[in-house]
């Protein structure tokens, strides 16, 4: 059997956000363009045998949170490099449910443009707090089922 390396983000989510573990959240892709999280429908279904709306918005929110977490994971206290010196919270979010999800859940959050990242990091350095707005989508068969716009705040 081939060993599979579990991404640090997935381990963090399962350890620090119990809902992520209960939902069965996994990292499918984390590259320069986007973060893609998945979760099995069986653990996230409703009475109609489609994906539960709360699970859909939660997975999309976790995808945005994950983008911010990966952006910040190198920012630590020099005397304790394993301990982050920042906190991430969701300040606001808005979800639009467009169609039911029949199969497994898949959330895609595109990474922000370099200019937005630079502005975010500059504000964080200057004020010790910064906000980053992201869009995540639950996609099934190439169609957007849920659109989530959220603002994440990072503070030191």
C-alpha atoms as an extended CHARMM CRD file, in Angstrom:
* protein
*
       156  EXT
         1         1  UNK       CA              0.0000000000        0.0000000000        0.0000000000  PROA      1               0.0000000000
         2         2  UNK       CA              1.3320000000        3.4400000000       -0.9610000000  PROA      2               0.0000000000
         3         3  UNK       CA              1.6670000000        6.0040000000        1.8390000000  PROA      3               0.0000000000
         4         4  UNK       CA             -0.3450000000        9.1880000000        1.3180000000  PROA      4               0.0000000000
         5         5  UNK       CA              0.8700000000       12.4890000000        2.7040000000  PROA      5               0.0000000000
         6         6  UNK       CA             -1.9290000000       14.4360000000        4.3840000000  PROA      6               0.0000000000
         7         7  UNK       CA             -1.6220000000       18.2080000000        3.8100000000  PROA      7               0.0000000000
         8         8  UNK       CA             -0.8500000000       20.3450000000        6.8710000000  PROA      8               0.0000000000
         9         9  UNK       CA             -4.0490000000       22.3140000000        6.2840000000  PROA      9               0.0000000000
        10        10  UNK       CA             -6.1840000000       19.1760000000        6.4500000000  PROA      10              0.0000000000
        11        11  UNK       CA             -4.5270000000       18.1160000000        9.7170000000  PROA      11              0.0000000000
        12        12  UNK       CA             -5.0280000000       21.6000000000       11.1550000000  PROA      12              0.0000000000
        13        13  UNK       CA             -8.7050000000       21.7060000000       10.1710000000  PROA      13              0.0000000000
        14        14  UNK       CA             -9.3950000000       18.2720000000       11.6700000000  PROA      14              0.0000000000
        15        15  UNK       CA             -7.5760000000       19.0890000000       14.9230000000  PROA      15              0.0000000000
        16        16  UNK       CA             -8.7040000000       22.6810000000       15.4740000000  PROA      16              0.0000000000
        17        17  UNK       CA            -12.1640000000       22.7650000000       13.8690000000  PROA      17              0.0000000000
        18        18  UNK       CA            -14.0590000000       19.6330000000       14.9660000000  PROA      18              0.0000000000
        19        19  UNK       CA            -16.8230000000       20.2480000000       12.4140000000  PROA      19              0.0000000000
        20        20  UNK       CA            -14.2860000000       19.7700000000        9.5900000000  PROA      20              0.0000000000
        21        21  UNK       CA            -13.4130000000       16.3070000000       10.8850000000  PROA      21              0.0000000000
        22        22  UNK       CA            -17.0680000000       15.3780000000       11.4040000000  PROA      22              0.0000000000
        23        23  UNK       CA            -17.8310000000       16.4790000000        7.8310000000  PROA      23              0.0000000000
        24        24  UNK       CA            -14.9240000000       14.4170000000        6.4520000000  PROA      24              0.0000000000
        25        25  UNK       CA            -13.2500000000       17.4530000000        4.8900000000  PROA      25              0.0000000000
        26        26  UNK       CA            -10.2370000000       16.6930000000        2.7260000000  PROA      26              0.0000000000
        27        27  UNK       CA             -7.8300000000       18.7710000000        0.6430000000  PROA      27              0.0000000000
        28        28  UNK       CA             -8.0820000000       17.7950000000       -3.0270000000  PROA      28              0.0000000000
        29        29  UNK       CA             -5.8780000000       20.5280000000       -4.4930000000  PROA      29              0.0000000000
        30        30  UNK       CA             -3.7840000000       23.3310000000       -3.0780000000  PROA      30              0.0000000000
        31        31  UNK       CA             -1.8070000000       25.1290000000       -5.7460000000  PROA      31              0.0000000000
        32        32  UNK       CA             -0.9730000000       28.6780000000       -6.8540000000  PROA      32              0.0000000000
        33        33  UNK       CA             -4.4310000000       29.1840000000       -8.3570000000  PROA      33              0.0000000000
        34        34  UNK       CA             -6.8870000000       27.7270000000       -5.8650000000  PROA      34              0.0000000000
        35        35  UNK       CA             -7.6860000000       25.6110000000       -2.8490000000  PROA      35              0.0000000000
        36        36  UNK       CA            -10.1790000000       22.7900000000       -3.3880000000  PROA      36              0.0000000000
        37        37  UNK       CA            -11.7870000000       21.0430000000       -0.4180000000  PROA      37              0.0000000000
        38        38  UNK       CA            -14.0460000000       18.0090000000       -0.5760000000  PROA      38              0.0000000000
        39        39  UNK       CA            -16.4280000000       16.2030000000        1.7500000000  PROA      39              0.0000000000
        40        40  UNK       CA            -18.4710000000       13.0330000000        1.2330000000  PROA      40              0.0000000000
        41        41  UNK       CA            -22.2140000000       13.4780000000        0.7550000000  PROA      41              0.0000000000
        42        42  UNK       CA            -22.9810000000       10.5550000000        3.0610000000  PROA      42              0.0000000000
        43        43  UNK       CA            -21.7300000000       12.5370000000        6.0900000000  PROA      43              0.0000000000
        44        44  UNK       CA            -23.3830000000       15.7620000000        4.8920000000  PROA      44              0.0000000000
        45        45  UNK       CA            -26.7950000000       14.8230000000        3.5380000000  PROA      45              0.0000000000
        46        46  UNK       CA            -30.2340000000       16.1030000000        4.4460000000  PROA      46              0.0000000000
        47        47  UNK       CA            -33.6520000000       14.4220000000        4.5910000000  PROA      47              0.0000000000
        48        48  UNK       CA            -34.0120000000       14.8200000000        0.8020000000  PROA      48              0.0000000000
        49        49  UNK       CA            -30.7870000000       12.8690000000        0.2000000000  PROA      49              0.0000000000
        50        50  UNK       CA            -29.0500000000       15.9590000000       -1.1790000000  PROA      50              0.0000000000
        51        51  UNK       CA            -26.2070000000       17.8680000000        0.4710000000  PROA      51              0.0000000000
        52        52  UNK       CA            -27.2590000000       19.7520000000        3.6230000000  PROA      52              0.0000000000
        53        53  UNK       CA            -27.1730000000       23.5350000000        3.1260000000  PROA      53              0.0000000000
        54        54  UNK       CA            -25.2320000000       24.0640000000        6.3490000000  PROA      54              0.0000000000
        55        55  UNK       CA            -22.5450000000       21.6600000000        5.1640000000  PROA      55              0.0000000000
        56        56  UNK       CA            -22.3280000000       23.4240000000        1.8060000000  PROA      56              0.0000000000
        57        57  UNK       CA            -21.7800000000       26.8650000000        3.3030000000  PROA      57              0.0000000000
        58        58  UNK       CA            -19.4420000000       25.4040000000        5.9340000000  PROA      58              0.0000000000
        59        59  UNK       CA            -17.2420000000       23.7350000000        3.3020000000  PROA      59              0.0000000000
        60        60  UNK       CA            -17.0950000000       26.9370000000        1.2480000000  PROA      60              0.0000000000
        61        61  UNK       CA            -16.2300000000       28.9320000000        4.3900000000  PROA      61              0.0000000000
        62        62  UNK       CA            -13.5140000000       26.4230000000        5.2990000000  PROA      62              0.0000000000
        63        63  UNK       CA            -12.0720000000       26.7830000000        1.7900000000  PROA      63              0.0000000000
        64        64  UNK       CA            -11.7950000000       30.5560000000        2.2630000000  PROA      64              0.0000000000
        65        65  UNK       CA            -10.4110000000       30.0730000000        5.7550000000  PROA      65              0.0000000000
        66        66  UNK       CA             -7.8730000000       27.6270000000        4.3210000000  PROA      66              0.0000000000
        67        67  UNK       CA             -6.6830000000       30.1350000000        1.7240000000  PROA      67              0.0000000000
        68        68  UNK       CA             -6.0670000000       32.6800000000        4.4830000000  PROA      68              0.0000000000
        69        69  UNK       CA             -4.4470000000       30.0430000000        6.7480000000  PROA      69              0.0000000000
        70        70  UNK       CA             -2.0300000000       29.0120000000        3.9940000000  PROA      70              0.0000000000
        71        71  UNK       CA             -1.2430000000       32.6670000000        3.3180000000  PROA      71              0.0000000000
        72        72  UNK       CA             -0.4210000000       33.1990000000        7.0000000000  PROA      72              0.0000000000
        73        73  UNK       CA              1.2030000000       29.8810000000        7.9690000000  PROA      73              0.0000000000
        74        74  UNK       CA              4.7510000000       31.2450000000        7.6110000000  PROA      74              0.0000000000
        75        75  UNK       CA              4.0500000000       34.1920000000        9.9150000000  PROA      75              0.0000000000
        76        76  UNK       CA              5.2050000000       33.1330000000       13.3980000000  PROA      76              0.0000000000
        77        77  UNK       CA              6.9780000000       34.4680000000       16.4570000000  PROA      77              0.0000000000
        78        78  UNK       CA             10.7140000000       34.0510000000       15.9500000000  PROA      78              0.0000000000
        79        79  UNK       CA             11.2910000000       32.6210000000       19.4580000000  PROA      79              0.0000000000
        80        80  UNK       CA              8.4670000000       30.0720000000       18.9950000000  PROA      80              0.0000000000
        81        81  UNK       CA              8.3270000000       29.2350000000       15.2740000000  PROA      81              0.0000000000
        82        82  UNK       CA              5.6820000000       26.5410000000       15.7670000000  PROA      82              0.0000000000
        83        83  UNK       CA              3.1840000000       28.9760000000       17.3370000000  PROA      83              0.0000000000
        84        84  UNK       CA              1.2870000000       31.4180000000       15.1130000000  PROA      84              0.0000000000
        85        85  UNK       CA              0.9760000000       34.9920000000       16.2870000000  PROA      85              0.0000000000
        86        86  UNK       CA             -2.2430000000       35.6610000000       14.3890000000  PROA      86              0.0000000000
        87        87  UNK       CA             -5.9070000000       34.7210000000       14.5200000000  PROA      87              0.0000000000
        88        88  UNK       CA             -8.3290000000       34.2510000000       11.6300000000  PROA      88              0.0000000000
        89        89  UNK       CA            -12.0490000000       34.9250000000       11.9470000000  PROA      89              0.0000000000
        90        90  UNK       CA            -14.9110000000       35.2900000000        9.4970000000  PROA      90              0.0000000000
        91        91  UNK       CA            -16.2240000000       38.8260000000        9.7440000000  PROA      91              0.0000000000
        92        92  UNK       CA            -19.1080000000       38.4970000000        7.3060000000  PROA      92              0.0000000000
        93        93  UNK       CA            -20.3800000000       36.1320000000        4.6570000000  PROA      93              0.0000000000
        94        94  UNK       CA            -23.1760000000       35.8520000000        2.1560000000  PROA      94              0.0000000000
        95        95  UNK       CA            -24.3190000000       32.6620000000        0.4560000000  PROA      95              0.0000000000
        96        96  UNK       CA            -26.4860000000       32.1730000000       -2.6170000000  PROA      96              0.0000000000
        97        97  UNK       CA            -27.8820000000       28.6760000000       -3.0900000000  PROA      97              0.0000000000
        98        98  UNK       CA            -28.4280000000       28.0980000000       -6.7990000000  PROA      98              0.0000000000
        99        99  UNK       CA            -29.1450000000       24.3510000000       -7.0870000000  PROA      99              0.0000000000
       100       100  UNK       CA            -29.0960000000       21.2130000000       -4.9470000000  PROA      100             0.0000000000
       101       101  UNK       CA            -25.9460000000       19.1260000000       -4.7230000000  PROA      101             0.0000000000
       102       102  UNK       CA            -26.6480000000       15.4760000000       -5.4450000000  PROA      102             0.0000000000
       103       103  UNK       CA            -23.1690000000       13.9600000000       -4.9870000000  PROA      103             0.0000000000
       104       104  UNK       CA            -20.0870000000       14.5990000000       -2.9000000000  PROA      104             0.0000000000
       105       105  UNK       CA            -19.3100000000       18.1810000000       -1.9140000000  PROA      105             0.0000000000
       106       106  UNK       CA            -16.5120000000       20.1520000000       -3.6010000000  PROA      106             0.0000000000
       107       107  UNK       CA            -15.5840000000       23.7460000000       -2.6910000000  PROA      107             0.0000000000
       108       108  UNK       CA            -13.2180000000       25.8720000000       -4.7600000000  PROA      108             0.0000000000
       109       109  UNK       CA            -11.6980000000       29.0910000000       -3.4570000000  PROA      109             0.0000000000
       110       110  UNK       CA             -9.4820000000       30.9480000000       -5.9000000000  PROA      110             0.0000000000
       111       111  UNK       CA             -6.4200000000       32.6140000000       -4.4420000000  PROA      111             0.0000000000
       112       112  UNK       CA             -6.4700000000       36.4190000000       -4.3780000000  PROA      112             0.0000000000
       113       113  UNK       CA             -4.4250000000       38.4590000000       -6.8290000000  PROA      113             0.0000000000
       114       114  UNK       CA             -0.8830000000       39.3560000000       -5.8000000000  PROA      114             0.0000000000
       115       115  UNK       CA             -1.8880000000       43.0150000000       -5.4690000000  PROA      115             0.0000000000
       116       116  UNK       CA             -4.6480000000       42.1040000000       -2.9870000000  PROA      116             0.0000000000
       117       117  UNK       CA             -2.2240000000       39.9370000000       -1.0030000000  PROA      117             0.0000000000
       118       118  UNK       CA              0.3450000000       42.7550000000       -0.8850000000  PROA      118             0.0000000000
       119       119  UNK       CA             -2.3070000000       45.2390000000        0.2960000000  PROA      119             0.0000000000
       120       120  UNK       CA             -3.5250000000       42.7520000000        2.9210000000  PROA      120             0.0000000000
       121       121  UNK       CA             -0.0140000000       42.0600000000        4.2540000000  PROA      121             0.0000000000
       122       122  UNK       CA              0.8090000000       45.7830000000        4.3100000000  PROA      122             0.0000000000
       123       123  UNK       CA             -2.3190000000       46.5380000000        6.3620000000  PROA      123             0.0000000000
       124       124  UNK       CA             -1.4960000000       43.6450000000        8.7070000000  PROA      124             0.0000000000
       125       125  UNK       CA              2.0490000000       44.9340000000        9.2280000000  PROA      125             0.0000000000
       126       126  UNK       CA              0.8710000000       48.5140000000        9.7560000000  PROA      126             0.0000000000
       127       127  UNK       CA             -2.2390000000       47.9940000000       11.8880000000  PROA      127             0.0000000000
       128       128  UNK       CA             -1.8570000000       44.4690000000       13.2670000000  PROA      128             0.0000000000
       129       129  UNK       CA             -5.1930000000       43.6300000000       11.6310000000  PROA      129             0.0000000000
       130       130  UNK       CA             -6.3300000000       43.2040000000        8.0400000000  PROA      130             0.0000000000
       131       131  UNK       CA             -9.3440000000       42.0280000000        6.0540000000  PROA      131             0.0000000000
       132       132  UNK       CA             -9.3400000000       39.8430000000        2.9660000000  PROA      132             0.0000000000
       133       133  UNK       CA            -12.4670000000       39.2930000000        0.8570000000  PROA      133             0.0000000000
       134       134  UNK       CA            -12.7450000000       35.9450000000       -0.9060000000  PROA      134             0.0000000000
       135       135  UNK       CA            -15.2390000000       34.0390000000       -3.0420000000  PROA      135             0.0000000000
       136       136  UNK       CA            -15.7000000000       30.3050000000       -2.7450000000  PROA      136             0.0000000000
       137       137  UNK       CA            -18.0570000000       28.1790000000       -4.7680000000  PROA      137             0.0000000000
       138       138  UNK       CA            -19.5370000000       24.7350000000       -4.3420000000  PROA      138             0.0000000000
       139       139  UNK       CA            -19.2980000000       23.2040000000       -7.7950000000  PROA      139             0.0000000000
       140       140  UNK       CA            -20.9150000000       20.0280000000       -9.1050000000  PROA      140             0.0000000000
       141       141  UNK       CA            -20.5100000000       18.7990000000      -12.6950000000  PROA      141             0.0000000000
       142       142  UNK       CA            -19.0550000000       22.1620000000      -13.7240000000  PROA      142             0.0000000000
       143       143  UNK       CA            -22.0290000000       24.1150000000      -12.3620000000  PROA      143             0.0000000000
       144       144  UNK       CA            -21.9540000000       26.4800000000       -9.3910000000  PROA      144             0.0000000000
       145       145  UNK       CA            -24.4300000000       25.2000000000       -6.8090000000  PROA      145             0.0000000000
       146       146  UNK       CA            -23.5680000000       27.6310000000       -4.0010000000  PROA      146             0.0000000000
       147       147  UNK       CA            -21.7340000000       30.9370000000       -4.1910000000  PROA      147             0.0000000000
       148       148  UNK       CA            -20.2000000000       32.2700000000       -0.9670000000  PROA      148             0.0000000000
       149       149  UNK       CA            -18.6230000000       35.7020000000       -0.5500000000  PROA      149             0.0000000000
       150       150  UNK       CA            -16.8450000000       36.1510000000        2.7620000000  PROA      150             0.0000000000
       151       151  UNK       CA            -14.5360000000       38.5930000000        4.4830000000  PROA      151             0.0000000000
       152       152  UNK       CA            -11.8670000000       37.1050000000        6.7400000000  PROA      152             0.0000000000
       153       153  UNK       CA            -10.0430000000       39.1960000000        9.3230000000  PROA      153             0.0000000000
       154       154  UNK       CA             -6.5750000000       38.3640000000       10.5500000000  PROA      154             0.0000000000
       155       155  UNK       CA             -5.3000000000       39.9810000000       13.7280000000  PROA      155             0.0000000000
       156       156  UNK       CA             -2.0720000000       39.6560000000       15.6650000000  PROA      156             0.0000000000
